[in-house]
């Protein structure tokens, strides 16, 4: 069963996504489970409250009151507080992998689009690579020198600033 929120594949019997921690929805094409097959989880802190997700860090079932959403993933309050207390470089997968803005800029300096691919923006990177190839062809009619230079500068600028935004947790790759 695939999560409709994050797309991660989960076991057919799972009620919560192992990727984002959200409750898995039943696919309308698959029959609903019978009452004997369903089991509702309770929040590990508020035992009277039904769980609406699981913490992706510790795996505990959590209710809406205990749930903290970070970058589209469910965390319990304890794990969210622990994550927030860590330095940004140690936060790991909750905020995405840290990227070096210098490496991203250098790669785009060498070839526009390479820095975007390094940042995890594969589609954007491939588009810039292809546009630069077109610019090389356009150099035979001189316009390619101008458009190639502009694309080169944009690629460096975009790769550097995108890596900075990834490191601040503004963009998830």
Secondary structure, DSSP 4 states (H G I P E B T S, - for coil): -B-TTT--B--TT-SB-TTT-BBPPPPTTSPPPPTTT----B-SS-TTSBP-EE-TTT--EE-TTTEEEETTEEEEHHHHHHHHHS-GGG-GGGS-----HHHHHHHHHHSTTHHHHHTT-HHHHHHHHHHHHHHHHHGGGSHHHHHHHHHHHHHHHHHHHHHHHHHTTSS--
